[in-house]
Every structure is written in C-alpha cells, then in structure tokens.
Amino acid sequence: MLKKLIIFLLLISTSIFAQQKVVTSIDTTKNKIGAEFKLTLKTSVDTLSKVVFPRLKNIGALEVIHSYPIDTIKKDDRYELIKKYGLTQFDSGRYTIPSFKILINNKAFLTDSIKVEVANVQVDTLKQKMYDIKDIVKAEDSLGDWWKYLLGILLILGIGGFIYWYVKIRQKKKIEEEIYKTPIEKATSLLNTLEKKELWQHGEVKAYYSELTDIARNYIEEAIEIPAMESTTSELIAGLKAASLKKKMKLSQETIENLFTVLKQADLVKFAKSKPLEFEITEDRNKIQRAILTLDEAIPVEVPVDEDLILNEAQKQKQIKTMLRKKRNQRIAISVASVLFLLFATATYFIATKGFDFVKDNILGHPTKELLEGEWVKSEYGNPGVIIETPKVLKRMDLTKTLPKEGMALIKEMQSFGYGSLLDNFYIMVSTIKYKQEGALDLSKSIESSLKALESQGAQNMIVKQEDFQTANGITGKKGFGTFSRIDGNSQSSTKIYYEILLFGQAGGLQQILILHEEGDRYATELTDRILNAVELKTTSN
C-alpha cells in the first residue's frame, strides 16, 4: 500500500512539473557589490493567452533597479514572451532569489529560486599606489557664456548699422549732387518734396509759405531771367509783365492774378501772422503749380536745326540712361550682398555657438518642433470618450471601409479621429468602438489586429513589444510599441518609423490611441510623451 502511495505522489509531481510554463535564468550567479544581476523569465503561450508579470521593487533581499520592457517573439501561432529584471545588492554575502508568481490566463505559475553571491571589491594596497589627499583647488571665476552671445549680437548689429549708414550716405550724396536739366523739372521736384515734408499739417504754416514762394521765385528768376528773389511782390509782377512782352510770352490775366494772390497771402503769413484755412493752403499750392506750368508753356522754345546736335543729344540721353541703369543694378547688388552676408554671419555665429541642429530646427524650421511649441487643444473624442490634448484638432475619419465585413457585423458604433497621415512626420489617430455584445476584450489580440492593419498599408520589418499601461487616473490597459520600415513608393527609400498603440477595454467598448513618427525625432518623442501622459478616459455609456 505504501509503495502505491509513493508512486501516486511521484506521478502528481511529474504532472505538476510538466505544466511548468515559466523558464527562469540569470546571467551570472556571482557579482560584485552594486553590480547588476539580470534575471530572465521566458514563457511560450498561444495568441489568446494573457500573461501578467508582476511589478516588483524588491525580489527577496535584492533590489530591482530596472524592469525591462517585455520582448515579444512570434513563432508560428505562438508568442514567446521574455521579461528581464535588473537586480543588485550593496552588501556582500550569499542570497537566494525566491520564486514568485506569474499569471497566465489568471492562473499562477511559480518561477525557480536561484542562489547568488555578492562579493566584496578587494583593494590591494601593495600593488595599488597610494597618494596623499590633494589640496582644495579654488575654482576659477567664470562669467559663463552669455558674453559670447552678447558679443555676437553686437557684431551683427554693428555690421547692419554700418551697411545702413553707408547706403544712406550714398543716397544722400546722390540727392545733393543731383543736377536738374531744366528749371521746370527743378520746380516740380521741389514742390513734391515740399508736400512730403507736411509742414503746414504740423503747424509750420509760415515755413511752408516761405518755401512755396521761394520755389516760384527761383523758377521765374532762372527761366524768365528777372531778379525775382530780390524783388517785392509788386516789383515781381511788374517785371513779369514786362518780360512777357519782351519775350512775346502769351500769359493770361488769370495766371498773373493767381500768382499775385498767392504771393500776397505769403506776405501776410510771414509778416502779419495770418493763418489761412486748410482748403486755402491747398488751393494756394495748386495755384503756384498751375502758374509755373503755364509760364513754362508760354516761354518760346528755339529748336536747333543742326542734325549733329540732335544726334549728340540722343547719344547723351542714351549714356545717361545706361549710367542710371548701372547705378540701379549696383545698388540692388549691394543690397542683396548685404542681406546674404548678414544671413551668412548670423548662421555661422549660431552654428559655432549652438550647433548645426539648432540652426536647422530654429531658423530653417522643423515640422514637429512647430507642433510642440504651438497652441495645444484639449478635447473629447468618440464614445466611450477619450479626453486627449493634441497640438492640432483631430478631424473625423471613416475607417469602416478598411475593416472586413465579418468584423463590422460585430460593431454597434465606431468613431475615428486623426491628424496627418501615415506618410507625414507625425500621425495620431483616436478611435472608439462599441460592440453589440458585451464581454471581456483580449487587448493583446486587438493590438495584433491593429498591427496587421499597418502591415496591410505598407509597414515592413515590424518589431513588436507589449507591456501594461496605466493612466494617471489608474485605468489600466495594454501598450504596444516598436518600429517598422516605411517604403517610399516613388524613390523606394526606407524610413524607420516608431509607433505606440494604447488600448483600453471596457464592457462592450474599446478605446484606442495610435501615434506614429520618424525614429530619432526628439521633438516627436516629446509630443508623444506629452500626449500619452495626459490621457483621460470615460466609461461606456448606452
């Protein structure tokens, strides 16, 4: 009887070990104080199984310094899940890593216990040279790097100020040296310049009338050759009448009266402190302009008959136009060169102090950096609701056409929202599903379905990792992450894309968040972290 009982117990123990699904191993059983032991747990399950590895701060007397993400390797219709823990101990001695529970489909399986040894770090004072303790070295005073930036800014401002001053001085010189061909050209130009000064609009009526009458007197003196600047108003009008008879100028009485009226008004303003109204000032200016134009038209013009003189004048005009065109092109070239030099100097300075990436991202622009620094929007999407903060408002999408008919038959309601596309630098999609029948959802299988959808849209060489995820409000879900290759159909070039998928299951409802961006884009990584750290979820509502 006793023999049969022993055989029965052996059979039971054999069946128990045959059901063991967790393989336990460690990289080394002996290490120095503070060094890392890597404890590895492996289990092979089918695609429908749910495996939960515990979150531990200590395993026995050893401290968990790092809990590595779960590696998932797909073998035919099964998954091999690999979970690693980094352990350490800061006291020497022999320790035992005790067994602990792993849940597979809510059934507990125990890991193997392993003995390890933590050794002291020996110090050999005979072989190792010993040195006296060095004296305290006083730190040198440092002003920091701010003066470099200030010096660069002052240098750029100085160069810009010099170029501005140089261009302005040249323009001023050209204006001062400008020689008018005819008295009428000079008078017209001076009248336009006077209007741009806006003297009477700023209360300087006396100065305005003084310049206005000086322009008229100068023109009469140069064109008609009478001493207009030294004459009184009455003497000027009398001399003008006499000159018109002598030169056979056809002047109307209205032109002389208008000129006389404006000159008398100017005398009253300058000597009697008269203040004409705005419309009177405008009318006086127009009278002077009309009088000058009328006088110019009335002056007889002697046309030279010499053909050589005409030819020389045409050649002279052509040379003047050529010279003006060259000067204009020269001014344009100087301006363009100055702008290019400033851009080059600024770019060189920032590359030297900040690096090329800083210049590329901040001056040339970076799409994901602009999204990160833009105005964010917090909103709720779908049912069950997903409250999420994003750099852009997500727009409604129709994904029902991409799902198989047998899958759509199980769905009661589906809503999807997104920004960007699979070909953009950054893509985010939020979708919610309500099923016709309530029940527990297998989030691992749902992640697999989502990844198959990406593969159907061109994703290749996909690496899959999964782990549990918990929101700030304590709602648990599943997180899938990894990389895949995106092939450009035109250039056939390959781009490495990083993805993260969050899935949360409720009774009759599924909430999903998908984010894609180029691997190594640090601005996109900050975008992803900010979005996922602020996710809020609502429960299913009928």
C-alpha positions as CSV (number, residue, x, y, z in Angstrom):
1,M,0.0,0.0,0.0
2,L,2.8,2.4,0.9
3,K,4.6,1.6,-2.4
4,K,1.4,2.5,-4.4
5,L,1.1,5.8,-2.5
6,I,4.7,6.8,-3.3
7,I,4.2,6.1,-7.0
8,F,1.0,8.2,-7.0
9,L,2.8,11.1,-5.4
10,L,5.6,10.9,-8.0
11,L,3.1,10.9,-10.8
12,I,1.4,14.0,-9.3
13,S,4.7,15.9,-9.0
14,T,5.7,14.9,-12.6
15,S,2.4,16.3,-13.9
16,I,3.0,19.5,-12.0
17,F,6.4,20.0,-13.5
18,A,5.1,19.1,-16.9
19,Q,2.7,22.0,-16.7
20,Q,5.5,24.4,-15.8
21,K,5.4,27.3,-18.4
22,V,8.0,29.7,-17.0
23,V,11.7,29.2,-17.6
24,T,13.9,31.1,-15.1
25,S,17.6,32.0,-15.8
26,I,20.2,34.5,-14.6
27,D,23.3,35.9,-16.5
28,T,25.6,35.2,-13.5
29,T,25.4,33.8,-10.0
30,K,28.4,35.8,-8.7
31,N,28.9,39.5,-8.9
32,K,30.5,42.5,-7.2
33,I,28.7,44.8,-4.8
34,G,26.4,47.2,-6.7
35,A,26.7,45.2,-9.9
36,E,23.6,44.2,-11.9
37,F,22.2,40.6,-12.0
38,K,19.9,40.1,-15.0
39,L,17.1,37.8,-14.1
40,T,15.3,36.5,-17.2
41,L,11.8,34.9,-17.4
42,K,10.6,33.2,-20.5
43,T,7.2,31.8,-21.3
44,S,5.6,30.4,-24.5
45,V,1.8,31.0,-24.9
46,D,-0.7,31.0,-27.7
47,T,-2.0,34.2,-29.2
48,L,-5.2,34.2,-27.0
49,S,-3.3,33.9,-23.7
50,K,-2.9,36.8,-21.2
51,V,0.4,36.9,-19.3
52,V,0.9,39.3,-16.4
53,F,4.4,39.8,-15.0
54,P,4.5,41.5,-11.5
55,R,5.8,44.9,-10.9
56,L,8.3,44.5,-8.0
57,K,10.6,46.8,-6.1
58,N,12.5,44.0,-4.4
59,I,12.8,40.3,-5.0
60,G,13.9,38.8,-1.8
61,A,16.9,40.7,-0.4
62,L,17.8,42.0,-3.8
63,E,16.6,45.4,-5.1
64,V,15.0,45.8,-8.5
65,I,16.9,48.6,-10.2
66,H,15.4,48.2,-13.6
67,S,12.3,46.4,-15.0
68,Y,13.0,45.9,-18.7
69,P,10.1,46.0,-21.3
70,I,8.7,42.7,-22.4
71,D,10.2,41.4,-25.6
72,T,7.7,39.5,-27.9
73,I,8.9,37.0,-30.5
74,K,6.3,35.5,-32.7
75,K,6.8,31.8,-33.6
76,D,4.1,30.4,-35.9
77,D,0.9,30.7,-33.9
78,R,2.5,31.2,-30.5
79,Y,4.3,34.1,-28.7
80,E,7.4,33.8,-26.7
81,L,7.4,36.5,-24.0
82,I,10.7,37.5,-22.4
83,K,10.8,39.6,-19.3
84,K,14.0,40.8,-17.6
85,Y,14.6,42.3,-14.2
86,G,17.9,44.1,-13.2
87,L,18.8,43.2,-9.6
88,T,21.5,44.4,-7.3
89,Q,22.7,44.3,-3.6
90,F,25.1,46.6,-1.8
91,D,26.0,44.2,1.0
92,S,28.3,41.2,0.4
93,G,27.0,37.7,1.1
94,R,25.1,34.8,-0.3
95,Y,21.4,35.4,-1.2
96,T,18.5,33.5,-2.6
97,I,16.3,34.9,-5.3
98,P,12.9,33.5,-4.2
99,S,10.3,32.2,-6.6
100,F,7.3,34.4,-7.3
101,K,4.1,34.2,-9.2
102,I,3.5,34.8,-12.9
103,L,-0.2,34.9,-14.0
104,I,-1.0,33.1,-17.3
105,N,-4.8,33.3,-18.0
106,N,-5.4,34.2,-14.4
107,K,-3.6,31.0,-13.3
108,A,-0.5,31.4,-11.1
109,F,2.9,29.8,-12.1
110,L,6.0,30.0,-9.9
111,T,9.5,30.9,-11.1
112,D,12.5,28.9,-9.9
113,S,14.5,30.2,-7.0
114,I,18.2,30.9,-7.7
115,K,21.2,31.3,-5.3
116,V,23.6,34.2,-6.0
117,E,26.7,35.5,-4.3
118,V,27.7,39.2,-3.9
119,A,31.4,39.6,-3.4
120,N,33.4,42.4,-1.8
121,V,35.7,44.6,-4.0
122,Q,39.2,43.9,-2.8
123,V,41.7,46.7,-2.5
124,D,45.4,45.6,-2.7
125,T,47.4,48.4,-1.1
126,L,50.7,46.7,-2.0
127,K,50.1,46.8,-5.8
128,Q,48.0,49.9,-5.9
129,K,50.0,53.2,-5.5
130,M,48.7,55.4,-2.7
131,Y,48.7,59.2,-3.0
132,D,48.3,62.0,-0.5
133,I,45.0,63.9,-0.5
134,K,45.3,66.9,-2.8
135,D,44.7,70.4,-1.5
136,I,41.5,72.1,-2.3
137,V,41.8,73.9,-5.7
138,K,40.0,77.2,-5.9
139,A,37.6,77.3,-8.7
140,E,38.3,80.0,-11.3
141,D,35.7,82.8,-11.6
142,S,33.7,82.4,-14.8
143,L,31.4,84.8,-16.4
144,G,29.6,82.0,-18.2
145,D,28.9,82.0,-21.9
146,W,26.4,84.9,-22.0
147,W,29.1,87.4,-23.1
148,K,29.7,85.3,-26.3
149,Y,26.0,85.7,-27.3
150,L,26.1,89.4,-26.5
151,L,29.3,89.9,-28.5
152,G,27.7,88.1,-31.5
153,I,24.5,90.2,-31.3
154,L,26.5,93.4,-31.1
155,L,28.7,92.4,-34.0
156,I,25.7,91.6,-36.2
157,L,24.0,94.9,-35.2
158,G,27.3,96.8,-35.9
159,I,27.6,95.3,-39.4
160,G,24.0,96.0,-40.2
161,G,24.3,99.6,-38.9
162,F,27.4,100.2,-41.0
163,I,25.7,98.9,-44.2
164,Y,22.6,101.0,-43.5
165,W,24.7,104.2,-42.9
166,Y,26.8,103.5,-46.0
167,V,23.8,103.1,-48.2
168,K,22.0,106.2,-46.7
169,I,25.2,108.4,-47.1
170,R,25.5,107.4,-50.8
171,Q,21.8,108.1,-51.4
172,K,22.1,111.5,-49.7
173,K,25.2,112.4,-51.7
174,K,23.4,111.5,-54.9
175,I,20.4,113.6,-54.0
176,E,22.6,116.6,-53.1
177,E,24.7,116.2,-56.2
178,E,21.6,115.8,-58.4
179,I,21.5,118.4,-61.2
180,Y,18.2,119.3,-62.7
181,K,18.2,119.6,-66.5
182,T,15.6,122.4,-66.7
183,P,14.0,125.0,-64.3
184,I,10.6,123.4,-64.6
185,E,12.0,120.0,-63.7
186,K,13.6,121.5,-60.6
187,A,10.5,123.4,-59.6
188,T,8.3,120.3,-59.9
189,S,10.7,118.2,-57.9
190,L,10.9,120.8,-55.1
191,L,7.1,121.1,-55.0
192,N,6.8,117.3,-54.5
193,T,9.5,117.3,-51.8
194,L,7.7,120.2,-50.0
195,E,4.4,118.2,-49.9
196,K,6.2,115.2,-48.4
197,K,7.6,117.4,-45.5
198,E,3.9,118.1,-44.3
199,L,5.0,121.4,-42.8
200,W,1.6,123.1,-42.6
201,Q,0.0,119.8,-41.3
202,H,2.3,120.1,-38.3
203,G,1.6,123.8,-37.7
204,E,4.6,125.2,-39.6
205,V,2.4,127.4,-42.0
206,K,5.0,130.2,-42.2
207,A,7.8,127.9,-43.2
208,Y,5.5,126.2,-45.8
209,Y,4.6,129.5,-47.5
210,S,8.2,130.7,-47.4
211,E,9.4,127.6,-49.3
212,L,6.4,127.6,-51.6
213,T,7.1,131.2,-52.8
214,D,10.8,130.6,-53.0
215,I,10.2,127.8,-55.4
216,A,8.1,130.1,-57.6
217,R,10.6,133.0,-57.4
218,N,13.6,130.7,-58.2
219,Y,11.8,129.3,-61.3
220,I,10.9,132.8,-62.6
221,E,14.5,134.0,-62.0
222,E,16.0,131.0,-63.8
223,A,13.5,130.5,-66.6
224,I,12.5,134.1,-67.4
225,E,15.7,135.8,-66.2
226,I,14.4,138.6,-63.9
227,P,15.6,139.3,-60.3
228,A,12.6,137.6,-58.7
229,M,14.3,136.6,-55.4
230,E,15.3,140.2,-54.5
231,S,12.0,141.9,-55.7
232,T,8.9,142.7,-53.7
233,T,5.6,141.1,-54.8
234,S,4.6,144.3,-56.8
235,E,8.0,144.6,-58.4
236,L,8.0,140.9,-59.3
237,I,4.6,141.1,-61.0
238,A,5.6,144.3,-62.9
239,G,8.9,142.7,-64.1
240,L,7.0,139.5,-65.2
241,K,4.6,141.6,-67.3
242,A,7.5,143.5,-68.9
243,A,9.4,140.2,-69.6
244,S,6.3,138.6,-71.2
245,L,6.1,141.5,-73.7
246,K,9.8,141.4,-74.4
247,K,9.9,137.6,-74.9
248,K,6.5,137.5,-76.6
249,M,5.0,135.2,-73.9
250,K,1.3,134.6,-74.1
251,L,0.2,135.0,-70.5
252,S,-3.5,135.2,-69.4
253,Q,-4.6,137.8,-66.8
254,E,-5.8,134.9,-64.6
255,T,-2.3,133.4,-64.4
256,I,-0.8,136.7,-63.2
257,E,-3.6,137.3,-60.8
258,N,-3.3,133.8,-59.2
259,L,0.4,134.3,-58.8
260,F,-0.1,137.7,-57.3
261,T,-2.8,136.4,-54.9
262,V,-0.5,133.6,-53.5
263,L,2.5,135.9,-53.1
264,K,0.3,138.5,-51.2
265,Q,-1.1,135.6,-49.0
266,A,2.5,134.5,-48.3
267,D,3.5,138.1,-47.3
268,L,0.5,138.2,-44.8
269,V,1.5,134.9,-43.3
270,K,5.2,135.8,-42.9
271,F,4.8,139.4,-41.7
272,A,1.2,139.8,-40.4
273,K,0.9,136.3,-38.8
274,S,-2.1,135.5,-40.9
275,K,-3.5,131.9,-40.6
276,P,-5.2,130.7,-43.7
277,L,-7.6,127.7,-43.6
278,E,-6.6,124.3,-44.8
279,F,-8.5,124.5,-48.1
280,E,-6.9,127.9,-48.8
281,I,-3.4,126.4,-48.3
282,T,-4.2,123.6,-50.7
283,E,-5.7,126.0,-53.2
284,D,-2.6,128.3,-53.0
285,R,-0.3,125.3,-53.6
286,N,-2.3,124.3,-56.7
287,K,-2.3,127.9,-58.0
288,I,1.5,128.1,-57.7
289,Q,1.9,124.8,-59.6
290,R,-0.5,125.9,-62.4
291,A,1.2,129.3,-62.7
292,I,4.7,127.6,-63.0
293,L,3.4,125.2,-65.6
294,T,1.6,128.0,-67.6
295,L,4.8,130.2,-67.5
296,D,6.9,127.3,-68.7
297,E,4.5,126.6,-71.6
298,A,4.4,130.3,-72.5
299,I,8.2,130.6,-72.9
300,P,9.2,130.4,-76.5
301,V,11.5,127.5,-77.3
302,E,14.1,127.7,-80.0
303,V,14.6,124.3,-81.6
304,P,18.1,123.8,-83.1
305,V,18.1,122.6,-86.7
306,D,21.6,121.1,-86.5
307,E,21.2,117.4,-87.0
308,D,24.6,116.7,-85.4
309,L,23.4,118.5,-82.2
310,I,20.2,116.3,-82.2
311,L,22.3,113.2,-82.6
312,N,24.7,114.2,-79.8
313,E,21.8,114.9,-77.5
314,A,20.3,111.5,-78.3
315,Q,23.6,109.8,-77.5
316,K,23.9,111.8,-74.4
317,Q,20.4,110.7,-73.2
318,K,21.3,107.1,-74.0
319,Q,24.5,107.4,-72.0
320,I,22.6,108.9,-69.1
321,K,20.1,106.1,-69.1
322,T,22.8,103.5,-69.3
323,M,24.6,105.1,-66.3
324,L,21.4,105.2,-64.3
325,R,20.7,101.6,-65.1
326,K,24.2,100.6,-64.0
327,K,23.9,102.5,-60.7
328,R,20.5,101.0,-60.0
329,N,21.8,97.5,-60.6
330,Q,24.8,98.3,-58.4
331,R,22.5,99.4,-55.6
332,I,20.5,96.2,-55.9
333,A,23.6,94.1,-55.9
334,I,24.9,95.8,-52.8
335,S,21.6,95.4,-51.0
336,V,21.4,91.7,-51.9
337,A,25.0,91.1,-50.9
338,S,24.4,92.8,-47.6
339,V,21.4,90.7,-46.8
340,L,23.2,87.5,-47.8
341,F,26.2,88.5,-45.7
342,L,24.0,89.2,-42.7
343,L,22.3,85.8,-43.1
344,F,25.6,84.0,-43.5
345,A,27.2,85.8,-40.5
346,T,24.1,85.0,-38.3
347,A,24.0,81.4,-39.4
348,T,27.8,81.0,-38.8
349,Y,27.6,82.5,-35.4
350,F,24.7,80.3,-34.3
351,I,26.3,77.2,-35.8
352,A,29.5,77.9,-33.9
353,T,27.7,78.5,-30.6
354,K,24.6,76.4,-30.8
355,G,25.4,73.7,-33.4
356,F,24.0,72.9,-36.8
357,D,20.9,71.2,-35.4
358,F,19.9,74.3,-33.6
359,V,20.1,76.4,-36.8
360,K,18.3,73.7,-38.8
361,D,15.5,73.4,-36.3
362,N,15.0,77.1,-35.3
363,I,15.9,79.0,-38.5
364,L,15.1,76.6,-41.3
365,G,12.2,75.1,-39.3
366,H,11.2,71.7,-38.1
367,P,7.6,70.5,-38.5
368,T,7.3,68.5,-35.2
369,K,9.1,71.3,-33.3
370,E,6.4,73.8,-34.6
371,L,3.7,71.4,-33.4
372,L,5.3,71.0,-30.0
373,E,5.6,74.8,-29.5
374,G,2.2,75.7,-31.0
375,E,-1.1,76.2,-29.2
376,W,-2.5,72.8,-27.9
377,V,-6.1,71.8,-27.9
378,K,-7.8,69.6,-25.3
379,S,-10.9,67.8,-26.4
380,E,-13.0,64.7,-26.0
381,Y,-13.4,62.2,-28.9
382,G,-15.7,59.2,-29.5
383,N,-17.9,57.0,-27.3
384,P,-16.7,55.8,-24.8
385,G,-15.0,59.2,-24.7
386,V,-11.2,59.7,-24.9
387,I,-10.1,63.1,-23.4
388,I,-6.8,64.0,-25.0
389,E,-4.6,67.1,-25.5
390,T,-3.1,67.5,-29.0
391,P,-1.2,70.2,-31.0
392,K,-4.0,70.2,-33.6
393,V,-7.7,69.5,-33.5
394,L,-8.3,65.9,-34.7
395,K,-10.7,65.6,-37.7
396,R,-13.2,62.8,-38.1
397,M,-12.2,59.9,-40.2
398,D,-14.1,57.0,-41.8
399,L,-12.3,53.7,-41.2
400,T,-15.3,51.4,-41.7
401,K,-14.3,50.7,-45.3
402,T,-11.0,49.4,-44.2
403,L,-12.5,46.7,-41.9
404,P,-13.6,43.3,-43.1
405,K,-17.4,42.7,-43.3
406,E,-17.3,40.0,-40.6
407,G,-15.7,42.5,-38.2
408,M,-18.2,45.2,-39.0
409,A,-21.0,42.8,-38.2
410,L,-19.9,42.7,-34.5
411,I,-19.6,46.5,-34.2
412,K,-22.5,48.6,-32.9
413,E,-20.8,52.0,-33.2
414,M,-17.4,53.2,-34.4
415,Q,-15.8,56.7,-34.4
416,S,-12.3,57.6,-35.5
417,F,-10.5,61.0,-35.4
418,G,-7.0,61.8,-36.6
419,Y,-4.3,64.3,-37.7
420,G,-1.9,63.8,-40.5
421,S,-1.3,60.6,-42.5
422,L,1.0,57.5,-42.5
423,L,3.3,59.4,-44.8
424,D,3.7,62.5,-42.6
425,N,6.3,63.3,-39.9
426,F,3.7,62.9,-37.2
427,Y,0.4,61.0,-37.2
428,I,-2.1,60.5,-34.4
429,M,-5.4,58.6,-34.5
430,V,-8.0,58.1,-31.8
431,S,-10.8,55.6,-32.3
432,T,-13.5,54.2,-30.1
433,I,-15.7,51.1,-30.7
434,K,-18.9,49.9,-29.1
435,Y,-19.7,46.2,-29.7
436,K,-23.2,44.7,-30.0
437,Q,-22.3,42.1,-27.3
438,E,-20.7,43.0,-24.1
439,G,-17.8,40.9,-22.8
440,A,-14.1,40.8,-21.8
441,L,-11.8,42.0,-24.6
442,D,-8.4,40.5,-25.3
443,L,-6.3,43.6,-25.7
444,S,-3.2,41.7,-26.9
445,K,-5.2,40.3,-29.8
446,S,-6.6,43.7,-30.5
447,I,-3.0,45.1,-30.7
448,E,-2.1,42.3,-33.1
449,S,-5.1,43.3,-35.3
450,S,-4.0,46.9,-35.4
451,L,-0.5,45.9,-36.4
452,K,-1.8,43.8,-39.2
453,A,-3.8,46.8,-40.4
454,L,-0.5,48.8,-40.5
455,E,1.2,45.9,-42.4
456,S,-1.6,46.0,-45.0
457,Q,-0.8,49.7,-45.6
458,G,2.9,49.0,-46.3
459,A,4.6,48.6,-42.9
460,Q,7.5,46.2,-43.1
461,N,10.1,44.6,-40.8
462,M,7.9,45.2,-37.8
463,I,9.3,44.8,-34.3
464,V,6.6,44.3,-31.6
465,K,6.8,44.9,-27.8
466,Q,4.0,44.9,-25.3
467,E,3.6,45.9,-21.7
468,D,0.9,47.0,-19.3
469,F,-0.1,50.7,-19.2
470,Q,-1.8,52.8,-16.6
471,T,-3.3,56.3,-16.9
472,A,-2.9,59.0,-14.3
473,N,-6.4,58.1,-13.1
474,G,-5.5,54.5,-12.5
475,I,-7.2,52.9,-15.6
476,T,-5.1,50.0,-16.8
477,G,-4.7,49.0,-20.4
478,K,-2.3,47.5,-22.9
479,K,0.6,49.3,-24.7
480,G,2.2,48.1,-27.9
481,F,5.3,49.8,-29.2
482,G,8.2,49.2,-31.6
483,T,9.4,50.1,-35.0
484,F,8.7,49.3,-38.7
485,S,10.1,50.3,-42.1
486,R,8.0,52.7,-44.3
487,I,8.9,52.4,-48.0
488,D,8.5,55.5,-50.3
489,G,6.7,54.3,-53.5
490,N,8.4,56.9,-55.7
491,S,12.1,56.8,-54.5
492,Q,11.9,53.3,-53.0
493,S,13.8,54.8,-49.9
494,S,13.1,53.3,-46.5
495,T,12.3,55.3,-43.3
496,K,12.4,53.9,-39.8
497,I,9.1,54.7,-38.0
498,Y,8.4,54.4,-34.3
499,Y,4.9,53.6,-33.2
500,E,2.9,53.4,-29.9
501,I,-0.6,51.9,-29.5
502,L,-2.7,52.3,-26.3
503,L,-5.7,50.0,-25.9
504,F,-8.3,50.2,-23.1
505,G,-11.1,47.7,-22.9
506,Q,-14.5,48.2,-21.3
507,A,-17.6,46.1,-21.1
508,G,-18.8,46.5,-24.7
509,G,-16.3,49.2,-25.6
510,L,-12.8,49.7,-26.9
511,Q,-10.7,52.8,-26.8
512,Q,-7.5,53.1,-28.9
513,I,-4.8,55.7,-29.4
514,L,-2.2,55.3,-32.2
515,I,0.9,57.6,-32.7
516,L,3.5,57.3,-35.4
517,H,6.6,59.4,-36.1
518,E,10.1,59.0,-37.5
519,E,12.5,57.2,-35.2
520,G,15.1,59.6,-33.6
521,D,12.9,62.7,-33.9
522,R,13.3,64.1,-30.4
523,Y,10.6,66.7,-30.8
524,A,8.1,64.0,-31.9
525,T,9.2,61.9,-28.8
526,E,8.3,64.9,-26.6
527,L,5.0,65.3,-28.4
528,T,4.2,61.6,-27.8
529,D,5.1,61.7,-24.1
530,R,3.0,64.8,-23.5
531,I,0.0,63.3,-25.3
532,L,0.1,59.9,-23.6
533,N,0.8,61.2,-20.1
534,A,-2.4,63.3,-20.1
535,V,-4.8,60.7,-21.5
536,E,-8.2,60.6,-19.7
537,L,-10.9,58.0,-20.3
538,K,-14.6,57.8,-19.8
539,T,-16.6,54.7,-19.2
540,T,-19.1,53.1,-21.6
541,S,-22.5,54.9,-21.9
542,N,-25.5,53.3,-23.6
